[in-house]
Amino acid sequence: MDTRNIGIVRALAWERTPEGLEFPCVTEGLAAARVAVSAVALRVVRVRITAGPLAMAKTFTYVVGRPQVGAWSVDGSSEAVTLRTAQLVVEADLDPWRLTFRTPDGRLLTHEVEDDVNFAGQRLGPRPGFQVESLPHDPARRVLGVAETLLLDPEDHFYGGGERF
């Protein structure tokens, strides 16, 4: 068996949830995926990417004294949607799929990179989506993990990123 990456290509729609936004998506090879973006604190968002058409329910059972998120809003169209908190803006382009993170005054913090190649054309990182186990005639037999590729500065800091045992 081989492993390969299948990237999220586009979101089919978006819906507002009590915590933020959810997007039913399509990956390369037309597999279903779901992305949830939730406001967690004034300067923190949670991005969950799950395989399949339905999001897996998971709460913050391990967080004690969760901070207040404050007011947040959503502005959207058929092409893009924006989630705003007092200190963070998340823009989601639906087709092609891409998340962009900004300050409220518009300064770019980071964004997803769908084609992470160097000047020589060598691939440095996968398109955001999934790492899957595959067979020759079964392109996505089992999901092994989630892949995320972000534009980063050497001074950037990220917390979380998934559990590993």
One Martini backbone bead per residue (centre of mass of N, CA, C, O) as a GRO file, in nm:
protein
  165
    1MET     BB    1   0.099   0.034   0.017
    2ASP     BB    2   0.016   0.368  -0.013
    3THR     BB    3   0.084   0.713   0.011
    4ARG     BB    4  -0.125   1.013  -0.001
    5ASN     BB    5  -0.248   1.321  -0.124
    6ILE     BB    6  -0.561   1.497  -0.065
    7GLY     BB    7  -0.710   1.780  -0.168
    8ILE     BB    8  -0.878   2.064  -0.124
    9VAL     BB    9  -1.072   2.233  -0.369
   10ARG     BB   10  -1.381   2.279  -0.257
   11ALA     BB   11  -1.668   2.449  -0.170
   12LEU     BB   12  -2.019   2.411  -0.183
   13ALA     BB   13  -2.061   2.563   0.097
   14TRP     BB   14  -2.224   2.742   0.376
   15GLU     BB   15  -2.252   2.753   0.746
   16ARG     BB   16  -2.394   2.857   1.027
   17THR     BB   17  -2.295   2.834   1.363
   18PRO     BB   18  -2.265   2.870   1.701
   19GLU     BB   19  -1.927   2.878   1.655
   20GLY     BB   20  -1.948   2.942   1.319
   21LEU     BB   21  -1.826   2.742   1.055
   22GLU     BB   22  -1.934   2.538   0.767
   23PHE     BB   23  -1.784   2.307   0.513
   24PRO     BB   24  -1.863   2.152   0.232
   25CYS     BB   25  -1.639   1.934   0.055
   26VAL     BB   26  -1.393   1.881  -0.207
   27THR     BB   27  -1.173   1.658  -0.340
   28GLU     BB   28  -0.955   1.497  -0.478
   29GLY     BB   29  -1.156   1.254  -0.629
   30LEU     BB   30  -1.442   1.334  -0.492
   31ALA     BB   31  -1.423   1.365  -0.196
   32ALA     BB   32  -1.537   1.410   0.119
   33ALA     BB   33  -1.557   1.711   0.327
   34ARG     BB   34  -1.496   1.896   0.643
   35VAL     BB   35  -1.509   2.241   0.756
   36ALA     BB   36  -1.426   2.402   1.069
   37VAL     BB   37  -1.486   2.736   1.203
   38SER     BB   38  -1.388   2.862   1.526
   39ALA     BB   39  -1.452   3.065   1.786
   40VAL     BB   40  -1.255   3.078   2.097
   41ALA     BB   41  -1.113   3.361   2.091
   42LEU     BB   42  -1.006   3.666   2.015
   43ARG     BB   43  -0.714   3.513   1.886
   44VAL     BB   44  -0.886   3.234   1.832
   45VAL     BB   45  -0.896   2.949   1.616
   46ARG     BB   46  -1.074   2.666   1.492
   47VAL     BB   47  -0.959   2.396   1.279
   48ARG     BB   48  -1.161   2.145   1.119
   49ILE     BB   49  -1.074   1.837   0.951
   50THR     BB   50  -1.295   1.611   0.780
   51ALA     BB   51  -1.391   1.318   0.672
   52GLY     BB   52  -1.658   1.353   0.499
   53PRO     BB   53  -1.991   1.492   0.526
   54LEU     BB   54  -1.945   1.479   0.843
   55ALA     BB   55  -1.905   1.604   1.138
   56MET     BB   56  -1.732   1.551   1.425
   57ALA     BB   57  -1.811   1.528   1.744
   58LYS     BB   58  -1.636   1.777   1.951
   59THR     BB   59  -1.521   1.875   2.251
   60PHE     BB   60  -1.384   2.068   2.526
   61THR     BB   61  -1.295   1.853   2.774
   62TYR     BB   62  -0.984   1.976   2.840
   63VAL     BB   63  -1.102   2.260   2.905
   64VAL     BB   64  -1.029   2.507   3.149
   65GLY     BB   65  -1.149   2.809   3.140
   66ARG     BB   66  -1.276   2.922   2.897
   67PRO     BB   67  -1.270   3.172   2.698
   68GLN     BB   68  -1.403   3.448   2.579
   69VAL     BB   69  -1.504   3.553   2.259
   70GLY     BB   70  -1.726   3.725   2.194
   71ALA     BB   71  -1.793   3.899   1.935
   72TRP     BB   72  -1.926   3.776   1.618
   73SER     BB   73  -1.904   3.756   1.253
   74VAL     BB   74  -2.084   3.720   0.930
   75ASP     BB   75  -1.975   3.727   0.585
   76GLY     BB   76  -2.148   3.647   0.267
   77SER     BB   77  -2.124   3.440  -0.024
   78SER     BB   78  -2.081   3.229  -0.303
   79GLU     BB   79  -1.743   3.278  -0.284
   80ALA     BB   80  -1.739   3.402   0.022
   81VAL     BB   81  -1.621   3.408   0.375
   82THR     BB   82  -1.646   3.592   0.695
   83LEU     BB   83  -1.476   3.587   1.008
   84ARG     BB   84  -1.531   3.802   1.301
   85THR     BB   85  -1.339   3.950   1.538
   86ALA     BB   86  -1.181   4.183   1.729
   87GLN     BB   87  -0.872   4.028   1.637
   88LEU     BB   88  -0.998   3.849   1.387
   89VAL     BB   89  -0.966   3.723   1.042
   90VAL     BB   90  -1.160   3.491   0.835
   91GLU     BB   91  -1.105   3.375   0.508
   92ALA     BB   92  -1.322   3.205   0.263
   93ASP     BB   93  -1.256   3.041  -0.022
   94LEU     BB   94  -1.440   2.823  -0.225
   95ASP     BB   95  -1.335   2.875  -0.552
   96PRO     BB   96  -1.089   2.802  -0.447
   97TRP     BB   97  -0.967   2.673  -0.168
   98ARG     BB   98  -0.918   2.918   0.112
   99LEU     BB   99  -0.740   3.028   0.393
  100THR     BB  100  -0.745   3.350   0.566
  101PHE     BB  101  -0.538   3.550   0.788
  102ARG     BB  102  -0.630   3.848   0.980
  103THR     BB  103  -0.645   4.152   1.069
  104PRO     BB  104  -0.877   4.401   1.109
  105ASP     BB  105  -0.683   4.597   0.914
  106GLY     BB  106  -0.564   4.360   0.687
  107ARG     BB  107  -0.330   4.205   0.788
  108LEU     BB  108  -0.128   3.953   0.710
  109LEU     BB  109  -0.065   3.637   0.858
  110THR     BB  110  -0.205   3.395   0.681
  111HIS     BB  111  -0.212   3.108   0.447
  112GLU     BB  112  -0.303   2.886   0.240
  113VAL     BB  113  -0.114   2.640   0.050
  114GLU     BB  114  -0.162   2.474  -0.261
  115ASP     BB  115   0.148   2.537  -0.397
  116ASP     BB  116   0.437   2.401  -0.258
  117VAL     BB  117   0.703   2.545  -0.428
  118ASN     BB  118   0.994   2.587  -0.567
  119PHE     BB  119   1.200   2.717  -0.811
  120ALA     BB  120   1.241   2.403  -0.922
  121GLY     BB  121   0.949   2.247  -0.863
  122GLN     BB  122   0.953   2.143  -0.577
  123ARG     BB  123   0.783   1.977  -0.343
  124LEU     BB  124   0.723   2.076   0.006
  125GLY     BB  125   0.401   2.057   0.024
  126PRO     BB  126   0.088   1.993   0.081
  127ARG     BB  127  -0.221   2.010   0.025
  128PRO     BB  128  -0.488   2.079   0.178
  129GLY     BB  129  -0.596   1.779   0.374
  130PHE     BB  130  -0.500   1.440   0.308
  131GLN     BB  131  -0.367   1.147   0.436
  132VAL     BB  132  -0.349   0.840   0.249
  133GLU     BB  133  -0.440   0.522   0.193
  134SER     BB  134  -0.345   0.325  -0.101
  135LEU     BB  135  -0.457   0.184  -0.399
  136PRO     BB  136  -0.468   0.150  -0.730
  137HIS     BB  137  -0.819   0.129  -0.713
  138ASP     BB  138  -0.793   0.297  -0.418
  139PRO     BB  139  -0.730   0.622  -0.337
  140ALA     BB  140  -0.906   0.608  -0.033
  141ARG     BB  141  -0.905   0.391   0.213
  142ARG     BB  142  -0.735   0.562   0.446
  143VAL     BB  143  -0.708   0.786   0.699
  144LEU     BB  144  -0.411   0.926   0.856
  145GLY     BB  145  -0.437   1.249   0.799
  146VAL     BB  146  -0.380   1.591   0.826
  147ALA     BB  147  -0.322   1.856   0.592
  148GLU     BB  148  -0.117   2.158   0.638
  149THR     BB  149  -0.050   2.465   0.449
  150LEU     BB  150   0.149   2.747   0.542
  151LEU     BB  151   0.228   3.067   0.555
  152LEU     BB  152   0.555   3.147   0.688
  153ASP     BB  153   0.727   3.280   0.955
  154PRO     BB  154   0.988   3.244   1.172
  155GLU     BB  155   0.799   3.397   1.412
  156ASP     BB  156   0.588   3.193   1.420
  157HIS     BB  157   0.301   3.060   1.615
  158PHE     BB  158   0.180   2.732   1.714
  159TYR     BB  159  -0.109   2.570   1.852
  160GLY     BB  160  -0.125   2.251   1.827
  161GLY     BB  161  -0.221   2.015   1.553
  162GLY     BB  162  -0.266   1.763   1.719
  163GLU     BB  163  -0.275   1.434   1.797
  164ARG     BB  164  -0.025   1.204   1.940
  165PHE     BB  165   0.067   0.842   2.010
   0.00000   0.00000   0.00000
